[in-house]
Amino acid sequence: MRILVPAFFVAASLFMLQHTASAQEQEPPDILEIAETEADRLQRLLDLDGGQLFYVDSTLKHDYQAMDRELRELQSAKVSNSSMYVSVQDKWMEAIDNSYRQIFSQEQWETYLKNGAAKQQKAREKRKAKAEAALEKLRGGR
């Protein structure tokens, strides 16, 4: 019996180690899956009709893929300035919000804003203003 208990713990530890290693080797979620998941979330949150869901899904799939391409280009160019990556993300998230504004009804738009989008928009505006101020400072310094 004394041998069985430690053997059980060793076997359980090996199983856990193997499971953890395989979980770490999994690929990140596919961009299209992420877009579909977000479209489904918005459909539930905003009670989108079929046409709206189609436009949201199409917008997300296109814009997420375009954003991913730009981020990969920065990565392959070995850009290390994190603000460049954030700028690309902000550009595409703003484009998505602009599309949503045309797709959603006024009530849906307000619900969308109340559920975190307004805070994200303010953060993007703040980063944009900070970048513009830094650029203006550079121009004025000449």
Buried (B, 14 or more C-beta within 10 A) or exposed (E): EEEEEEEEEEEEEEEEEEEEEEEEEEEEEEBEEBBBEBBBEBBEEBEBEEEBBEBBBBBBBBBBBBBBEBBEEBEEEEBEEEEBBBBBBBBBBBBBBEBBEEBBEEEBBEBBBEEEBEEBBEEBEEBBEEBEEEEEEEEEEE
